[in-house]
């Protein structure tokens, strides 16, 4: 008890210190009260220890009972997992956690089979030999679930909470609510402990490459602030693969910074700022990407699919300037320079396969050669071809990671965890395929929330390799699972302490960790979860699933999707992307609700809901809601979801903030933290030309924000019309996809 209490107290202090904003500048409102509570908690813990050692009951036993209540699940599950690992001979491994973005169920080779002409063609197009090999030597997680869109899933992964308990919306990174200094921003609240912080407490070295999409407003919400010693990547839903800029094709948004800045940063103990030309050269990109900050050139992509400038097609960027190439080089350097005496935690978050669909020409040529070699016909859809080429690229990058671990002698002590953040996007130009599952990203159908996932590596016991685990796993479970591997409790001390301040100030309380340790369950092939709230509209209660409300993209894709038939009907039937925004307001495909729903293939399950037996009917074909004998199940699941929704976390995250744009300008036109950011940045050195450009940018975005304050809707309407934004996302844009056979090098993204 003494050792355990001291360990908990030390971890509580460490988590609190990691999140303390005082080191970063001005402390937020209520910070002093917050730390007084921490001191009281510490004193009570020490008092309980003294009383316990003296054989007294009273206060000491009460505090220990309270501590037991808080930590019972965490300690019980950690104990079981530790015992299982010891029995199976599993050491504390290096952990390589890989997250694919917008990865379609049917775009993984192992999910392809059959001998019909369409199935043979599909097998020829989907080429993932490295991932397939890792699955054959690992454990396929057949029922791995995430949230239906990017940011909530990534927030769940990092915080251990279900998406609806941490961040249920894709809020833009510039949002800020000054009245709530804990949760009044996009992404994970400042006072939640991240998984990298837990791994660090367990003695791991922690590094990250790639997409974050879990908050940016404050330093504590960045990967560096949440425990990663180093990070190379970007903050938002996506960026341009060649220039790291923010055209409409990347996020579907025009922000209050006019999309003028690049989203590409490097954070570590000595440097925290944008990726300059010099840093890019160290990562392999030795040429100028020629990004322009002119507004009219940031609406659409400034480069085409294969990296050639639209305004100068003779200027083409080399493959080494492709963003994923730089990510991979950085990750390989981390592995190469790692001290094997220390456990490594590397989080590799691909940009692939999120739009915009861009890829080096060499990989378009390579996928064409692969398809022909396997007896397939040429692609009939530009986007299906690009998505296949990007999938091949991602697979090869994973292969390079494995090769590096083998060369370093680390593979036999490594656990690889691979997953996707949500189902594949089936709107155009998302171009994923979730066949035979229904729906895709943005929907609660299986195609939107059941994701590709597996574990592999030398740490997987030999007798479990090549097996399938059919138990339910949530993306939030990795937080508790990795905490257990690191030997630390997954209870979030910092969030618990923050709640006293939040309650006192009438602000939303931070929910506890939802994730549960799953390592023992996977290794012993022992299903543990039989219930999982997928969102505020969906509940999985094995083997039944309840889906309520309006669900977009409610259709089946078929073996080969998208195809020429899809493309020919885009303008009248969709499916089109519906989540575009201009300065925070939605950009609708149609002001007619019926037409909007037709273009997004929306189905309404209503408040009563649709009910499916997903074990016998994984494609969700048969709605049991009106079938006799299932009414009681439907009623009980509705009651349960209603009760669960009372605990959903919906803080006021504020409005787009000018401060984000001013800070971005001062960084040299890069996105970054803009609240409590004093003394955070290191290495920002603008030359005279860059300082002048920063002043011009500040003047321009300030004028924009003043205009939006005075005349919001009228200005947005005029801006939308003058730049033809609706034409870029609706089905009349013939370049959303092309029924095309031949060379694609001159076809631009949204151009």
MODAJO-V842850 format. One record per residue. NEAR is the number of other ideal C-beta (glycine too) atoms within 12 Angstrom. Layout:
NEAR / NEAR
//
This chain:
21 / 18 / 10 / 24 / 29 / 17 / 26 / 35 / 28 / 20 / 36 / 37 / 24 / 24 / 37 / 34 / 24 / 33 / 43 / 29 / 35 / 20 / 19 / 29 / 21 / 17 / 22 / 36 / 21 / 27 / 29 / 15 / 21 / 35 / 27 / 17 / 28 / 31 / 20 / 17 / 31 / 26 / 17 / 24 / 34 / 22 / 24 / 33 / 28 / 21 / 23 / 25 / 15 / 14 / 10 / 17 / 14 / 16 / 21 / 26 / 20 / 18 / 31 / 30 / 17 / 19 / 31 / 21 / 16 / 27 / 31 / 17 / 25 / 35 / 28 / 21 / 31 / 34 / 21 / 27 / 39 / 26 / 19 / 28 / 30 / 16 / 14 / 22 / 18 / 32 / 22 / 28 / 37 / 42 / 42 / 45 / 45 / 47 / 47 / 47 / 51 / 50 / 49 / 50 / 44 / 42 / 51 / 44 / 31 / 31 / 37 / 34 / 19 / 16 / 13 / 14 / 15 / 24 / 22 / 21 / 29 / 37 / 31 / 28 / 43 / 47 / 37 / 40 / 23 / 32 / 41 / 29 / 24 / 39 / 34 / 21 / 28 / 37 / 39 / 35 / 39 / 30 / 37 / 44 / 45 / 48 / 46 / 48 / 41 / 52 / 45 / 45 / 50 / 52 / 46 / 52 / 52 / 51 / 50 / 44 / 44 / 45 / 48 / 36 / 41 / 49 / 42 / 33 / 31 / 36 / 43 / 42 / 47 / 46 / 41 / 39 / 24 / 22 / 21 / 33 / 34 / 45 / 45 / 34 / 48 / 50 / 49 / 53 / 46 / 47 / 49 / 50 / 46 / 52 / 50 / 43 / 43 / 46 / 42 / 32 / 34 / 32 / 20 / 36 / 29 / 39 / 42 / 47 / 44 / 43 / 47 / 49 / 49 / 52 / 47 / 50 / 46 / 46 / 35 / 45 / 51 / 46 / 44 / 42 / 42 / 44 / 44 / 41 / 30 / 33 / 42 / 45 / 45 / 48 / 47 / 48 / 46 / 45 / 46 / 47 / 49 / 48 / 44 / 47 / 45 / 44 / 46 / 44 / 45 / 44 / 39 / 39 / 40 / 40 / 46 / 42 / 43 / 43 / 49 / 39 / 48 / 40 / 46 / 48 / 47 / 39 / 39 / 24 / 14 / 13 / 24 / 32 / 34 / 40 / 42 / 29 / 22 / 17 / 26 / 34 / 19 / 19 / 31 / 25 / 34 / 18 / 20 / 20 / 35 / 26 / 37 / 29 / 32 / 21 / 28 / 19 / 27 / 36 / 35 / 35 / 42 / 43 / 44 / 39 / 44 / 37 / 39 / 32 / 28 / 31 / 20 / 15 / 20 / 9 / 20 / 26 / 38 / 24 / 31 / 25 / 38 / 40 / 49 / 49 / 35 / 38 / 45 / 36 / 30 / 38 / 40 / 32 / 24 / 35 / 33 / 22 / 18 / 31 / 16 / 21 / 12 / 21 / 30 / 44 / 41 / 47 / 47 / 44 / 42 / 44 / 49 / 48 / 50 / 48 / 45 / 49 / 48 / 51 / 44 / 35 / 29 / 23 / 37 / 36 / 21 / 25 / 37 / 29 / 18 / 30 / 30 / 18 / 13 / 22 / 14 / 29 / 22 / 24 / 37 / 27 / 36 / 39 / 46 / 50 / 41 / 46 / 48 / 49 / 42 / 48 / 49 / 38 / 41 / 48 / 41 / 32 / 38 / 41 / 26 / 29 / 44 / 34 / 21 / 31 / 37 / 19 / 16 / 26 / 17 / 33 / 28 / 21 / 28 / 40 / 43 / 41 / 43 / 44 / 42 / 50 / 51 / 55 / 51 / 53 / 50 / 47 / 46 / 49 / 47 / 51 / 49 / 50 / 46 / 46 / 36 / 29 / 41 / 39 / 46 / 49 / 50 / 41 / 44 / 49 / 49 / 41 / 51 / 47 / 50 / 49 / 47 / 48 / 49 / 42 / 44 / 41 / 37 / 28 / 36 / 37 / 30 / 17 / 14 / 30 / 24 / 21 / 26 / 23 / 33 / 25 / 32 / 36 / 39 / 45 / 48 / 45 / 44 / 51 / 49 / 45 / 45 / 46 / 47 / 44 / 43 / 40 / 26 / 41 / 39 / 47 / 37 / 44 / 42 / 42 / 40 / 35 / 39 / 43 / 30 / 26 / 36 / 33 / 19 / 16 / 23 / 13 / 28 / 29 / 29 / 38 / 38 / 32 / 41 / 37 / 41 / 36 / 42 / 43 / 46 / 35 / 33 / 47 / 37 / 25 / 23 / 19 / 24 / 31 / 31 / 16 / 26 / 42 / 40 / 48 / 40 / 29 / 38 / 44 / 39 / 38 / 29 / 25 / 22 / 36 / 46 / 45 / 44 / 30 / 25 / 25 / 36 / 40 / 43 / 37 / 35 / 26 / 42 / 24 / 30 / 36 / 46 / 46 / 32 / 21 / 17 / 37 / 32 / 19 / 23 / 36 / 25 / 19 / 22 / 35 / 45 / 45 / 46 / 35 / 33 / 35 / 31 / 37 / 38 / 26 / 25 / 25 / 33 / 26 / 41 / 24 / 12 / 11 / 16 / 13 / 21 / 25 / 25 / 26 / 33 / 41 / 36 / 29 / 26 / 21 / 32 / 20 / 18 / 22 / 37 / 41 / 37 / 38 / 27 / 38 / 21 / 15 / 23 / 26 / 26 / 40 / 20 / 20 / 27 / 28 / 29 / 16 / 18 / 10 / 12 / 22 / 17 / 15 / 26 / 34 / 17 / 20 / 35 / 30 / 19 / 24 / 38 / 22 / 14 / 29 / 27 / 16 / 23 / 28 / 38 / 24 / 36 / 22 / 37 / 26 / 28 / 37 / 36 / 32 / 32 / 42 / 39 / 30 / 39 / 45 / 36 / 31 / 40 / 34 / 47 / 45 / 45 / 51 / 45 / 42 / 40 / 35 / 35 / 18 / 16 / 33 / 31 / 21 / 24 / 28 / 17 / 23 / 13 / 10 / 13 / 23 / 19 / 17 / 26 / 29 / 19 / 21 / 35 / 29 / 19 / 29 / 37 / 22 / 20 / 32 / 30 / 16 / 22 / 30 / 17 / 12 / 16 / 22 / 17 / 15 / 24 / 27 / 20 / 17 / 29 / 27 / 15 / 17 / 27 / 19 / 34 / 28 / 24 / 34 / 43 / 32 / 32 / 18 / 29 / 22 / 33 / 41 / 43 / 36 / 27 / 27 / 16 / 16 / 17 / 35 / 24 / 19 / 33 / 35 / 41 / 39 / 30
//
